[in-house]
Amino acid sequence: DQQVKQNSPSLSVQEGRISILNCDYTNSMFDYFLWYKKYPAEGPTFLISISSIKDKNEDGRFTVFLNKSAKHLSLHIVPSQPGDSAVYFCAASEWQAGTALIFGKGTTLSVSS
Amino acid sequence: KAGVTQTPRYLIKTRGQQVTLSCSPISGHRSVSWYQQTPGQGLQFLFEYFSETQRNKGNFPGRFSGRQFSNSRSEMNVSTLELGDSALYLCASRRGAGTEAFFGQGTRLTVV
């Protein structure tokens, strides 16, 4: 039973445009959500997080939106750059209960110049 | 500030053998988690330790085990290796619940 789902295995975007990566979750107890970026042969790198008390969090070119009623979050990258090409993982946890981070299977983003 | 350190980086083992992987967390971080990454499966959670106690456990067979020492360093052991255990094993540390996890570069295990 996959609690965190990234239904798009890949996404291709042109440089300068917006990249939108999506993530759905099934566990209504999740209250803390994160996005990670991963290059081949490296560990994932933390990008941005959001708690369930917010519906939006911004950090530079990255914005995460949370829709609790739909159990959906998305990561917006504006403008997209070739260096953003990587695998992006969505993760969630029950902060109050102290559970581990549960990850989706990832979306491979390719930004072409 | 030193990051999460995993050793070794690469490992080749024979089916049936056992293996121990090591992880040193960021100084001050008391939580260490282990994940397995295989193609198409994303990061699958193995277990998490906090202050030497296993706090969370994923859905893996008993051949996968771990422990955490008083200095927060952690080891993961896989016994009776199978070909399907070939994967990138990632360790992550965090200060506590509700904080982001920082990952090491992983140990690439190949079982032949």
Backbone of each chain as ProteinMPNN parsed JSONL, in Angstrom:
{"seq_chain_A": "DQQVKQNSPSLSVQEGRISILNCDYTNSMFDYFLWYKKYPAEGPTFLISISSIKDKNEDGRFTVFLNKSAKHLSLHIVPSQPGDSAVYFCAASEWQAGTALIFGKGTTLSVSS", "coords_chain_A": {"N_chain_A": [[0.854, -1.188, 0.0], [0.836, 1.96, -1.105], [1.597, 4.893, 0.375], [2.382, 7.402, -0.337], [2.278, 8.947, -3.382], [3.638, 9.479, -6.552], [2.55, 10.124, -9.474], [3.459, 10.725, -12.01], [6.048, 9.562, -13.806], [7.943, 10.946, -15.242], [8.914, 14.234, -16.466], [9.092, 16.751, -18.856], [10.465, 19.888, -19.565], [10.859, 23.192, -20.894], [13.661, 25.373, -20.664], [13.348, 28.175, -18.53], [10.626, 28.046, -18.36], [7.74, 27.076, -16.324], [7.983, 24.411, -13.999], [5.982, 21.841, -12.824], [5.538, 19.651, -10.327], [3.852, 16.855, -9.092], [2.188, 15.331, -6.254], [0.523, 12.86, -4.417], [-1.17, 11.793, -1.456], [-2.247, 9.253, 0.859], [-2.637, 8.88, 3.548], [-4.305, 10.422, 6.021], [-3.278, 11.332, 8.345], [-0.795, 12.368, 7.956], [1.249, 15.178, 8.434], [3.349, 16.696, 7.755], [5.362, 17.653, 5.128], [7.707, 17.141, 2.503], [10.066, 18.011, -0.08], [12.519, 16.517, -2.085], [15.54, 16.481, -3.976], [17.34, 14.585, -6.324], [20.404, 13.574, -7.657], [21.998, 11.235, -9.907], [23.807, 8.602, -8.312], [24.159, 10.015, -5.981], [23.164, 11.082, -2.671], [19.77, 12.022, -1.756], [18.846, 15.504, -1.75], [17.646, 17.939, 0.421], [14.978, 20.114, -0.395], [12.616, 21.784, 0.097], [10.025, 22.323, 2.522], [6.76, 21.781, 4.037], [4.319, 22.378, 6.502], [1.224, 21.015, 7.753], [-0.337, 23.075, 8.614], [-0.121, 25.127, 6.944], [-0.74, 26.34, 3.576], [0.938, 26.982, 1.6], [4.348, 27.427, 0.743], [7.274, 29.226, 0.185], [10.492, 29.358, -1.364], [12.798, 31.007, -2.775], [13.155, 30.095, -6.086], [11.491, 27.978, -5.761], [8.329, 26.701, -4.882], [6.019, 25.264, -2.724], [2.836, 23.817, -2.687], [0.033, 22.975, -0.741], [-2.802, 20.992, -0.615], [-4.987, 20.067, 1.508], [-7.544, 18.923, 1.657], [-7.779, 17.587, -0.722], [-5.707, 15.903, -0.448], [-3.184, 16.408, -1.616], [-0.147, 17.589, -2.943], [2.035, 19.972, -4.48], [4.977, 20.862, -6.296], [6.36, 23.78, -7.451], [8.55, 25.067, -9.822], [10.086, 27.909, -10.747], [11.92, 30.303, -12.584], [12.441, 27.388, -14.618], [15.565, 25.684, -14.803], [18.359, 24.274, -16.611], [20.043, 22.95, -14.805], [18.284, 22.038, -12.954], [17.473, 19.59, -13.686], [16.832, 16.433, -12.629], [15.97, 13.786, -10.317], [12.997, 14.079, -8.535], [11.741, 13.769, -5.322], [8.902, 13.299, -3.343], [7.974, 13.523, 0.071], [6.523, 12.411, 3.168], [5.322, 12.714, 6.561], [4.125, 11.856, 9.876], [4.256, 14.29, 11.909], [3.617, 14.877, 14.594], [3.368, 12.348, 15.729], [5.852, 11.418, 15.368], [6.736, 9.777, 13.251], [8.561, 8.037, 10.643], [9.999, 9.429, 7.609], [8.157, 8.99, 4.696], [8.55, 8.11, 1.392], [7.69, 8.979, -2.022], [7.836, 7.44, -5.337], [9.247, 9.019, -7.025], [9.857, 11.598, -9.513], [11.213, 12.145, -12.635], [12.719, 14.972, -13.737], [13.347, 16.769, -16.632], [15.018, 19.418, -17.962], [15.245, 21.33, -20.73], [17.487, 23.271, -22.72]], "CA_chain_A": [[0.0, 0.0, 0.0], [1.708, 3.115, -1.252], [0.965, 6.028, 1.052], [2.773, 8.63, -1.038], [2.301, 8.573, -4.788], [3.998, 10.443, -7.582], [1.995, 9.374, -10.604], [4.164, 11.01, -13.255], [7.448, 9.135, -13.68], [8.86, 11.896, -15.866], [8.381, 15.52, -16.901], [10.052, 17.514, -19.664], [10.114, 21.309, -19.568], [11.882, 24.054, -21.512], [14.312, 26.339, -19.772], [12.616, 29.421, -18.357], [9.203, 27.785, -18.112], [7.422, 26.547, -15.006], [7.878, 22.961, -13.799], [5.04, 21.505, -11.756], [5.618, 18.241, -9.954], [2.706, 16.55, -8.244], [2.311, 14.255, -5.271], [-0.709, 12.572, -3.694], [-0.967, 10.923, -0.306], [-3.487, 8.613, 1.294], [-2.726, 8.887, 5.009], [-4.776, 11.732, 6.461], [-2.534, 11.716, 9.546], [0.435, 13.072, 7.566], [1.136, 16.606, 8.692], [4.614, 17.354, 7.406], [5.65, 17.221, 3.762], [8.986, 17.649, 2.036], [10.532, 17.668, -1.422], [13.946, 16.279, -2.203], [16.09, 16.408, -5.327], [18.418, 13.597, -6.305], [21.208, 13.292, -8.848], [22.5, 9.851, -9.89], [24.956, 8.247, -7.475], [24.264, 10.884, -4.811], [22.013, 11.036, -1.796], [18.798, 13.106, -1.965], [19.116, 16.795, -1.126], [16.42, 18.601, 0.847], [14.651, 21.34, -1.123], [11.634, 22.642, 0.73], [9.044, 21.563, 3.285], [5.561, 22.504, 4.433], [3.514, 21.687, 7.504], [-0.189, 20.986, 7.376], [-1.041, 24.288, 9.033], [0.034, 26.087, 5.86], [-1.077, 25.813, 2.262], [1.945, 27.428, 0.639], [5.644, 27.818, 1.282], [8.152, 29.626, -0.918], [11.919, 29.518, -1.103], [13.429, 31.341, -4.056], [12.425, 29.625, -7.274], [10.688, 26.813, -5.391], [7.133, 26.914, -4.077], [5.232, 24.053, -2.497], [1.434, 24.06, -2.385], [-0.599, 21.838, -0.09], [-4.264, 20.963, -0.612], [-5.26, 18.972, 2.459], [-8.813, 18.262, 1.36], [-7.533, 16.686, -1.852], [-4.51, 15.114, -0.116], [-2.35, 16.647, -2.788], [0.784, 18.706, -2.901], [2.77, 20.168, -5.722], [6.19, 21.683, -6.256], [6.503, 24.63, -8.618], [9.891, 25.61, -10.014], [9.991, 29.006, -11.713], [11.915, 29.626, -13.867], [13.203, 26.143, -14.638], [16.922, 25.792, -15.347], [18.904, 22.944, -16.953], [20.604, 22.349, -13.595], [17.206, 21.453, -12.152], [17.235, 18.23, -14.182], [17.14, 15.476, -11.563], [14.783, 13.077, -9.831], [12.394, 14.771, -7.405], [10.963, 12.897, -4.449], [7.989, 13.858, -2.362], [7.998, 12.72, 1.284], [5.536, 12.837, 4.168], [5.402, 12.039, 7.855], [3.237, 12.324, 10.944], [5.201, 14.998, 12.775], [3.222, 14.751, 16.003], [3.614, 10.978, 16.189], [7.27, 11.113, 15.201], [6.982, 8.672, 12.321], [9.624, 8.237, 9.662], [9.611, 10.015, 6.325], [7.769, 8.024, 3.672], [8.806, 8.732, 0.097], [7.116, 8.505, -3.271], [8.801, 6.782, -6.203], [10.032, 10.022, -7.715], [9.573, 12.076, -10.869], [12.434, 12.617, -13.289], [12.518, 16.236, -14.44], [14.361, 17.117, -17.64], [14.863, 20.797, -18.41], [16.061, 21.504, -21.929], [17.835, 24.674, -23.006]], "C_chain_A": [[0.888, 1.236, 0.0], [1.026, 4.338, -0.667], [1.28, 7.36, 0.383], [2.986, 8.267, -2.509], [2.707, 9.748, -5.669], [3.655, 9.753, -8.9], [2.671, 9.652, -11.937], [5.624, 10.605, -13.105], [8.42, 10.159, -14.263], [8.12, 13.147, -16.316], [9.457, 16.236, -17.689], [9.564, 18.941, -19.808], [11.223, 22.088, -20.264], [12.421, 25.035, -20.484], [13.507, 27.635, -19.73], [11.139, 29.233, -18.057], [8.996, 27.275, -16.699], [7.4, 25.017, -15.04], [6.92, 22.736, -12.637], [5.094, 20.006, -11.516], [4.542, 17.963, -8.921], [2.924, 15.338, -7.354], [0.963, 14.089, -4.57], [-0.395, 11.664, -2.512], [-2.311, 10.379, 0.174], [-3.694, 8.702, 2.803], [-3.103, 10.282, 5.506], [-4.066, 12.208, 7.734], [-1.21, 12.421, 9.199], [0.263, 14.564, 7.801], [2.424, 17.365, 8.379], [5.078, 16.772, 6.086], [6.929, 17.89, 3.268], [9.208, 17.257, 0.588], [12.045, 17.553, -1.391], [14.301, 16.171, -3.674], [17.253, 15.424, -5.292], [19.083, 13.482, -7.672], [21.696, 11.853, -8.756], [23.732, 9.704, -9.006], [25.179, 9.217, -6.309], [23.053, 10.663, -3.914], [21.05, 12.168, -2.101], [19.18, 14.357, -1.179], [17.795, 17.469, -0.802], [16.224, 19.902, 0.081], [13.774, 22.274, -0.308], [10.623, 21.773, 1.47], [7.823, 22.427, 3.58], [4.826, 21.691, 5.499], [2.041, 21.846, 7.146], [-0.965, 22.221, 7.821], [-0.934, 25.375, 7.966], [-0.483, 25.479, 4.564], [-0.068, 26.228, 1.196], [3.235, 27.773, 1.376], [6.577, 28.094, 0.116], [9.59, 29.71, -0.462], [12.593, 29.748, -2.447], [12.576, 30.901, -5.23], [11.448, 28.486, -6.966], [9.509, 27.214, -4.503], [6.407, 25.583, -3.941], [3.822, 24.472, -2.079], [0.841, 22.789, -1.778], [-2.116, 22.005, -0.113], [-4.694, 19.779, 0.247], [-6.545, 18.235, 2.115], [-8.649, 17.265, 0.216], [-6.382, 15.733, -1.58], [-3.513, 15.184, -1.268], [-1.377, 17.779, -2.503], [1.539, 18.782, -4.219], [3.964, 21.062, -5.469], [6.268, 22.454, -7.563], [7.923, 25.167, -8.666], [9.79, 26.658, -11.126], [11.151, 29.986, -11.526], [12.755, 28.353, -13.798], [14.557, 26.377, -15.318], [17.448, 24.393, -15.658], [19.479, 22.208, -15.739], [19.556, 21.758, -12.673], [16.904, 20.018, -12.582], [17.747, 17.217, -13.162], [15.873, 14.681, -11.265], [14.288, 13.8, -8.582], [11.503, 13.812, -6.629], [10.121, 13.73, -3.501], [8.046, 12.948, -1.138], [6.999, 13.28, 2.287], [5.766, 12.095, 5.474], [4.342, 12.587, 8.792], [4.139, 12.979, 11.984], [4.891, 14.777, 14.248], [3.555, 13.367, 16.547], [5.08, 10.579, 16.038], [7.559, 9.957, 14.273], [8.087, 9.044, 11.327], [9.075, 8.926, 8.413], [9.302, 8.89, 5.343], [7.832, 8.724, 2.325], [7.959, 8.142, -1.02], [8.213, 7.917, -4.137], [9.607, 7.755, -7.053], [9.525, 10.382, -9.093], [10.864, 12.612, -11.448], [12.108, 13.858, -14.104], [13.676, 16.479, -15.396], [14.059, 18.517, -18.14], [15.809, 21.011, -19.576], [16.288, 22.986, -22.198], [17.494, 25.039, -24.444]], "O_chain_A": [[1.594, 1.518, 0.969], [-0.013, 4.77, -1.166], [0.531, 8.327, 0.523], [3.782, 7.384, -2.831], [2.186, 10.855, -5.542], [4.401, 8.895, -9.372], [2.482, 8.902, -12.895], [6.364, 11.24, -12.353], [9.573, 10.238, -13.841], [6.905, 13.146, -16.518], [10.603, 16.322, -17.248], [8.401, 19.183, -20.131], [12.388, 21.691, -20.228], [11.719, 25.46, -19.566], [13.045, 28.128, -20.759], [10.477, 30.145, -17.562], [9.958, 27.065, -15.96], [6.876, 24.409, -15.973], [7.041, 23.372, -11.59], [4.746, 19.204, -12.382], [4.346, 18.742, -7.989], [3.723, 14.451, -7.652], [0.339, 15.074, -4.176], [0.537, 10.862, -2.567], [-3.364, 10.967, -0.072], [-4.827, 8.608, 3.276], [-2.303, 11.214, 5.417], [-4.235, 13.354, 8.149], [-0.58, 13.009, 10.078], [-0.75, 15.147, 7.414], [2.555, 18.544, 8.71], [5.178, 15.554, 5.933], [7.197, 19.052, 3.574], [8.617, 16.298, 0.091], [12.747, 18.355, -0.776], [13.467, 15.814, -4.506], [18.052, 15.425, -4.356], [18.421, 13.316, -8.696], [21.8, 11.303, -7.66], [24.59, 10.585, -8.968], [26.258, 9.24, -5.718], [22.038, 10.121, -4.351], [21.465, 13.186, -2.654], [19.756, 14.28, -0.094], [16.917, 17.56, -1.66], [17.155, 20.691, -0.08], [14.144, 23.42, -0.051], [10.39, 20.624, 1.093], [7.848, 23.644, 3.396], [4.727, 20.468, 5.402], [1.668, 22.701, 6.342], [-2.124, 22.395, 7.445], [-1.579, 26.419, 8.069], [-0.647, 24.263, 4.458], [-0.206, 25.866, 0.027], [3.218, 28.331, 2.473], [6.667, 27.303, -0.823], [9.877, 30.082, 0.676], [12.916, 28.801, -3.164], [11.415, 31.291, -5.349], [10.669, 28.084, -7.83], [9.657, 27.948, -3.526], [6.209, 24.867, -4.923], [3.639, 25.354, -1.239], [1.112, 21.68, -2.237], [-2.645, 23.031, 0.316], [-4.758, 18.642, -0.222], [-6.61, 17.017, 2.276], [-9.306, 16.224, 0.192], [-6.106, 14.847, -2.39], [-3.07, 14.171, -1.808], [-1.735, 18.792, -1.902], [1.661, 17.804, -4.957], [3.969, 21.897, -4.565], [6.246, 21.868, -8.645], [8.44, 25.665, -7.665], [9.459, 26.35, -12.271], [11.359, 30.464, -10.41], [13.683, 28.265, -12.994], [14.674, 27.151, -16.268], [17.023, 23.424, -15.029], [19.406, 20.982, -15.661], [19.89, 21.057, -11.718], [16.155, 19.313, -11.906], [18.942, 17.156, -12.874], [14.835, 14.888, -11.892], [15.07, 14.097, -7.679], [10.637, 13.14, -7.19], [10.576, 14.726, -2.939], [8.155, 11.73, -1.283], [6.671, 14.466, 2.262], [6.327, 11.0, 5.496], [3.743, 13.633, 8.542], [4.713, 12.3, 12.836], [5.788, 14.521, 15.051], [3.977, 13.232, 17.696], [5.498, 9.528, 16.525], [8.527, 9.225, 14.48], [8.479, 10.204, 11.202], [7.865, 8.995, 8.193], [10.089, 7.957, 5.183], [7.248, 9.791, 2.136], [7.563, 6.977, -0.978], [9.379, 7.889, -3.741], [10.552, 7.35, -7.729], [8.855, 9.591, -9.757], [11.534, 13.438, -10.829], [11.317, 13.804, -15.046], [14.842, 16.403, -15.008], [12.982, 18.777, -18.675], [17.026, 20.89, -19.432], [15.428, 23.83, -21.947], [17.717, 26.175, -24.862]]}, "seq_chain_B": "KAGVTQTPRYLIKTRGQQVTLSCSPISGHRSVSWYQQTPGQGLQFLFEYFSETQRNKGNFPGRFSGRQFSNSRSEMNVSTLELGDSALYLCASRRGAGTEAFFGQGTRLTVV", "coords_chain_B": {"N_chain_B": [[30.414, 22.192, 8.859], [30.237, 18.753, 9.164], [28.741, 16.422, 6.902], [26.363, 13.718, 6.523], [27.884, 10.63, 6.747], [28.585, 7.749, 4.939], [29.779, 4.449, 4.919], [30.958, 1.356, 3.465], [31.374, 3.011, 0.23], [30.949, 1.496, -2.023], [30.16, -1.941, -2.609], [30.618, -5.359, -3.116], [29.067, -8.41, -2.902], [28.57, -11.928, -2.312], [25.827, -14.058, -3.002], [24.046, -15.248, -0.203], [25.924, -14.494, 1.654], [26.646, -12.192, 4.383], [26.256, -8.692, 5.213], [27.503, -5.603, 6.485], [26.667, -2.267, 6.885], [27.68, 1.114, 7.398], [26.911, 4.175, 9.11], [27.46, 7.532, 9.822], [25.98, 10.082, 11.516], [25.04, 13.588, 11.146], [26.597, 15.814, 13.379], [25.034, 16.142, 16.488], [22.605, 15.288, 15.63], [20.143, 12.991, 16.472], [18.568, 11.111, 15.358], [18.511, 8.435, 13.107], [17.883, 7.152, 9.953], [17.245, 4.477, 7.657], [17.196, 3.707, 4.201], [16.184, 1.911, 1.277], [17.017, 2.014, -2.085], [15.865, 1.065, -5.159], [15.738, 0.576, -8.732], [12.922, 2.187, -10.061], [11.45, 1.863, -7.739], [11.671, 3.845, -5.916], [12.433, 5.385, -2.752], [12.547, 3.179, -0.271], [11.479, 2.733, 2.976], [13.382, 1.458, 5.611], [14.183, 1.254, 8.459], [14.14, 3.254, 11.489], [16.163, 4.823, 13.896], [16.353, 6.218, 17.132], [18.083, 7.77, 19.597], [19.366, 5.303, 20.245], [17.299, 3.479, 20.152], [15.055, 1.52, 18.273], [12.693, 3.168, 16.492], [10.87, 3.279, 14.418], [9.736, 1.022, 11.886], [10.049, -0.381, 8.693], [8.516, -2.324, 6.034], [10.146, -4.82, 5.742], [11.928, -7.967, 5.431], [13.083, -10.011, 8.229], [15.766, -10.392, 7.803], [16.985, -8.048, 7.464], [18.452, -5.812, 9.571], [19.265, -3.5, 12.212], [21.188, -1.16, 14.181], [21.873, 1.305, 16.704], [24.388, 3.291, 18.071], [25.706, 4.741, 21.14], [26.887, 7.115, 20.413], [25.359, 7.969, 18.375], [25.995, 6.958, 15.89], [25.229, 4.594, 13.329], [24.564, 1.224, 12.322], [23.751, -1.028, 9.688], [22.606, -4.229, 8.98], [22.556, -6.932, 6.735], [21.561, -10.153, 6.358], [22.175, -13.405, 4.906], [22.285, -12.816, 2.04], [20.437, -11.919, -0.886], [19.953, -11.921, -4.465], [18.16, -9.909, -5.109], [18.623, -8.003, -3.209], [20.392, -6.244, -4.084], [21.105, -2.894, -4.357], [20.9, 0.689, -3.805], [21.766, 1.808, -0.721], [20.647, 4.058, 1.549], [21.349, 6.368, 4.085], [19.95, 8.519, 6.489], [20.003, 11.433, 8.515], [18.435, 13.248, 11.16], [17.471, 15.985, 13.251], [15.246, 15.677, 14.838], [11.772, 14.666, 15.113], [9.633, 16.2, 12.703], [11.475, 17.695, 11.421], [13.744, 18.32, 8.68], [15.315, 15.628, 6.892], [18.688, 14.72, 6.385], [20.686, 13.372, 3.909], [23.155, 10.798, 3.378], [25.677, 9.849, 0.931], [25.219, 7.311, 0.213], [25.466, 3.688, 0.031], [26.422, 1.55, -2.423], [25.315, -1.537, -3.01], [26.068, -4.575, -4.43], [24.921, -7.709, -5.209], [26.08, -10.805, -6.112]], "CA_chain_B": [[29.71, 21.115, 9.565], [30.317, 17.548, 8.358], [27.456, 15.851, 6.553], [26.165, 12.309, 6.845], [28.933, 9.826, 6.109], [28.288, 6.332, 4.834], [30.873, 3.609, 4.454], [31.73, 1.826, 2.313], [30.572, 3.567, -0.864], [30.608, 0.401, -2.93], [30.348, -3.244, -1.991], [30.153, -6.506, -3.902], [28.969, -9.583, -2.053], [28.026, -13.126, -2.936], [24.554, -14.552, -2.472], [24.199, -16.058, 0.992], [26.787, -13.822, 2.624], [26.013, -11.101, 5.113], [26.96, -7.434, 5.007], [27.235, -4.536, 7.457], [26.886, -0.919, 6.358], [27.845, 2.045, 8.495], [26.439, 5.54, 8.894], [27.737, 8.514, 10.867], [25.072, 11.202, 11.268], [25.501, 14.943, 11.412], [26.767, 16.046, 14.802], [23.845, 16.702, 17.136], [21.404, 14.593, 15.164], [19.966, 11.757, 17.222], [17.75, 10.178, 14.595], [19.112, 7.889, 11.894], [16.973, 6.285, 9.193], [17.832, 3.755, 6.528], [16.303, 3.515, 3.059], [16.683, 1.138, 0.148], [16.544, 2.526, -3.367], [16.036, 0.212, -6.331], [15.128, 1.224, -9.901], [11.47, 2.148, -10.158], [10.792, 1.677, -6.439], [11.839, 4.994, -5.04], [13.144, 5.16, -1.498], [11.709, 2.379, 0.619], [11.918, 2.897, 4.353], [13.78, 0.228, 6.302], [13.955, 1.486, 9.895], [14.654, 4.494, 12.057], [16.623, 4.745, 15.27], [16.443, 7.476, 17.863], [18.704, 7.52, 20.908], [19.704, 3.879, 20.369], [16.094, 2.653, 20.128], [14.35, 1.491, 16.994], [11.436, 3.877, 16.704], [9.967, 2.941, 13.328], [10.24, -0.077, 11.07], [9.342, -0.572, 7.431], [8.036, -3.664, 5.722], [11.239, -5.623, 5.199], [12.095, -9.212, 6.2], [13.965, -9.981, 9.39], [17.189, -10.443, 7.404], [17.461, -6.667, 7.556], [18.457, -5.363, 10.956], [20.116, -2.344, 12.433], [21.383, -0.727, 15.566], [22.453, 2.638, 16.852], [25.293, 3.361, 19.209], [25.498, 5.897, 22.017], [27.345, 8.332, 19.736], [24.382, 8.122, 17.294], [26.374, 6.212, 14.69], [24.325, 3.46, 13.12], [24.937, 0.178, 11.382], [22.684, -1.825, 9.138], [23.103, -5.546, 8.619], [21.688, -7.781, 5.926], [22.08, -11.52, 6.388], [21.742, -14.311, 3.83], [22.014, -11.913, 0.931], [19.784, -12.392, -2.104], [20.243, -11.062, -5.609], [17.244, -8.77, -5.051], [19.078, -7.02, -2.223], [21.249, -5.277, -4.783], [20.425, -1.604, -4.293], [21.597, 1.782, -3.143], [21.266, 1.937, 0.643], [20.83, 5.434, 1.977], [21.169, 6.689, 5.488], [19.58, 9.916, 6.678], [19.919, 11.83, 9.916], [17.699, 14.467, 11.43], [17.549, 16.383, 14.651], [14.109, 15.074, 15.502], [10.548, 14.647, 14.305], [9.241, 17.518, 12.223], [12.607, 18.386, 10.799], [14.148, 17.651, 7.454], [16.37, 14.63, 6.985], [19.848, 14.934, 5.525], [21.126, 12.069, 3.446], [24.511, 10.514, 2.946], [25.775, 9.544, -0.497], [24.74, 5.958, -0.002], [26.337, 2.535, -0.238], [25.916, 0.755, -3.552], [25.545, -2.954, -2.757], [25.79, -5.483, -5.54], [24.96, -9.111, -4.805], [26.296, -11.627, -7.315]], "C_chain_B": [[29.71, 19.879, 8.669], [28.911, 17.012, 8.111], [27.353, 14.422, 7.035], [27.191, 11.489, 6.054], [28.556, 8.36, 6.129], [29.511, 5.589, 4.314], [30.439, 2.159, 4.43], [30.828, 2.438, 1.247], [30.099, 2.482, -1.815], [30.968, -0.93, -2.292], [29.826, -4.315, -2.949], [30.199, -7.729, -3.005], [28.352, -10.73, -2.845], [26.733, -13.524, -2.256], [24.81, -15.453, -1.268], [25.087, -15.431, 2.058], [25.984, -12.799, 3.426], [26.863, -9.849, 4.939], [26.558, -6.453, 6.106], [27.606, -3.203, 6.844], [26.904, 0.049, 7.541], [27.404, 3.449, 8.115], [26.791, 6.408, 10.087], [26.88, 9.741, 10.603], [25.745, 12.551, 11.484], [25.564, 15.133, 12.925], [25.525, 16.714, 15.399], [22.547, 16.057, 16.706], [21.292, 13.245, 15.872], [19.15, 10.705, 16.475], [18.483, 9.741, 13.339], [18.115, 6.942, 11.24], [17.726, 5.627, 8.066], [16.772, 3.539, 5.462], [17.002, 2.664, 2.007], [16.131, 1.754, -1.131], [16.882, 1.538, -4.473], [15.335, 0.892, -7.5], [13.622, 1.07, -9.909], [10.732, 2.022, -8.844], [10.96, 2.851, -5.499], [12.644, 4.635, -3.814], [12.206, 4.415, -0.555], [12.307, 2.392, 2.018], [12.21, 1.553, 5.0], [13.5, 0.342, 7.803], [14.568, 2.804, 10.31], [15.025, 4.259, 13.508], [16.701, 6.143, 15.862], [16.969, 7.154, 19.244], [18.823, 6.032, 21.196], [18.499, 2.947, 20.342], [15.468, 2.685, 18.745], [12.965, 2.09, 17.188], [10.401, 3.529, 15.635], [10.585, 1.834, 12.501], [9.382, -0.202, 9.828], [9.005, -2.04, 7.223], [9.113, -4.486, 5.009], [11.396, -6.878, 6.041], [13.117, -9.059, 7.322], [15.447, -10.077, 9.054], [17.825, -9.049, 7.477], [17.359, -6.22, 9.011], [19.382, -4.171, 11.109], [20.335, -2.113, 13.91], [21.982, 0.659, 15.556], [23.254, 2.659, 18.131], [25.067, 4.658, 19.989], [25.974, 7.2, 21.378], [26.495, 8.642, 18.5], [24.783, 7.448, 15.983], [25.497, 4.981, 14.571], [24.93, 2.462, 12.147], [23.687, -0.556, 10.92], [23.276, -3.148, 8.677], [22.066, -6.274, 7.759], [22.306, -9.17, 5.912], [21.509, -12.32, 5.218], [21.33, -13.513, 2.593], [21.372, -12.63, -0.262], [20.097, -11.422, -3.233], [19.402, -9.786, -5.577], [17.616, -7.719, -4.028], [20.024, -6.005, -2.847], [20.515, -3.955, -4.889], [21.383, -0.545, -3.776], [20.971, 1.918, -1.761], [21.656, 3.323, 1.164], [20.532, 5.587, 3.457], [20.834, 8.176, 5.583], [19.564, 10.232, 8.163], [19.073, 13.096, 10.036], [17.727, 14.74, 12.93], [16.43, 15.736, 15.458], [12.916, 15.08, 14.581], [10.21, 16.074, 13.873], [10.373, 18.342, 11.674], [13.032, 17.619, 9.558], [15.263, 16.657, 7.734], [17.462, 14.956, 5.98], [20.448, 13.57, 5.192], [22.626, 12.001, 3.204], [24.503, 10.165, 1.464], [25.385, 8.111, -0.814], [25.846, 4.929, -0.166], [25.686, 1.725, -1.346], [26.301, -0.689, -3.307], [25.15, -3.754, -3.986], [25.951, -6.905, -5.036], [25.052, -9.966, -6.071], [26.165, -13.116, -6.981]], "O_chain_B": [[29.235, 19.941, 7.535], [28.021, 17.119, 8.955], [28.154, 13.969, 7.854], [27.332, 11.65, 4.842], [28.248, 7.794, 7.177], [30.186, 6.043, 3.39], [29.639, 1.744, 5.269], [29.606, 2.374, 1.378], [28.989, 2.542, -2.344], [31.939, -1.041, -1.543], [28.74, -4.189, -3.514], [31.234, -8.047, -2.421], [27.715, -10.538, -3.881], [26.579, -13.336, -1.049], [25.685, -16.318, -1.308], [25.009, -15.798, 3.231], [24.8, -12.577, 3.173], [28.035, -9.925, 4.568], [25.427, -6.471, 6.591], [28.716, -3.024, 6.344], [26.232, -0.169, 8.549], [27.508, 3.86, 6.96], [26.466, 6.073, 11.226], [27.036, 10.384, 9.565], [26.882, 12.627, 11.949], [24.689, 14.669, 13.657], [25.034, 17.718, 14.882], [21.509, 16.25, 17.338], [22.235, 12.454, 15.868], [19.054, 9.556, 16.907], [19.011, 10.569, 12.596], [17.573, 6.046, 11.888], [18.725, 6.154, 7.577], [15.617, 3.233, 5.758], [18.225, 2.688, 1.864], [14.928, 1.988, -1.248], [18.05, 1.216, -4.694], [14.432, 1.702, -7.29], [13.101, -0.038, -9.78], [9.502, 2.068, -8.826], [10.432, 2.834, -4.387], [13.441, 3.697, -3.831], [11.199, 4.959, -0.101], [13.487, 2.099, 2.21], [11.397, 0.63, 4.946], [12.675, -0.393, 8.343], [15.389, 3.39, 9.604], [14.307, 3.59, 14.252], [17.062, 7.11, 15.191], [16.376, 6.362, 19.977], [18.428, 5.561, 22.262], [18.661, 1.736, 20.493], [15.363, 3.741, 18.122], [12.16, 1.572, 17.963], [9.202, 3.49, 15.912], [11.808, 1.715, 12.419], [8.154, -0.138, 9.891], [9.184, -2.876, 8.109], [8.993, -4.801, 3.825], [11.047, -6.881, 7.221], [13.901, -8.11, 7.355], [16.294, -9.867, 9.922], [19.046, -8.909, 7.543], [16.28, -6.255, 9.602], [20.186, -3.879, 10.224], [19.75, -2.778, 14.765], [22.521, 1.125, 14.552], [22.84, 2.107, 19.15], [24.336, 5.547, 19.552], [25.516, 8.277, 21.759], [26.87, 9.478, 17.678], [23.974, 7.38, 15.057], [25.076, 4.398, 15.57], [25.709, 2.823, 11.264], [22.708, -0.686, 11.655], [24.335, -3.174, 8.05], [20.866, -6.23, 8.03], [23.453, -9.338, 5.496], [20.494, -11.951, 4.627], [20.175, -13.542, 2.169], [21.709, -13.767, -0.594], [20.454, -10.266, -3.003], [19.868, -8.716, -5.968], [16.997, -6.656, -3.977], [20.408, -5.025, -2.209], [19.42, -3.896, -5.448], [22.508, -0.833, -3.369], [19.762, 2.122, -1.65], [22.83, 3.691, 1.206], [19.586, 5.007, 3.991], [21.379, 8.99, 4.837], [19.162, 9.401, 8.976], [19.015, 13.907, 9.112], [17.972, 13.853, 13.747], [16.626, 15.306, 16.595], [13.021, 15.451, 13.412], [10.474, 17.032, 14.6], [10.241, 19.551, 11.485], [12.727, 16.437, 9.399], [16.044, 16.814, 8.673], [17.19, 15.41, 4.868], [20.682, 12.738, 6.068], [23.273, 12.994, 2.874], [23.455, 10.182, 0.818], [25.239, 7.744, -1.98], [26.995, 5.257, -0.46], [24.547, 1.274, -1.221], [27.479, -1.04, -3.385], [24.043, -3.621, -4.508], [26.998, -7.264, -4.498], [24.22, -9.864, -6.972], [26.314, -13.962, -7.864]]}, "name": "protein", "num_of_chains": 2, "seq": "DQQVKQNSPSLSVQEGRISILNCDYTNSMFDYFLWYKKYPAEGPTFLISISSIKDKNEDGRFTVFLNKSAKHLSLHIVPSQPGDSAVYFCAASEWQAGTALIFGKGTTLSVSSKAGVTQTPRYLIKTRGQQVTLSCSPISGHRSVSWYQQTPGQGLQFLFEYFSETQRNKGNFPGRFSGRQFSNSRSEMNVSTLELGDSALYLCASRRGAGTEAFFGQGTRLTVV"}
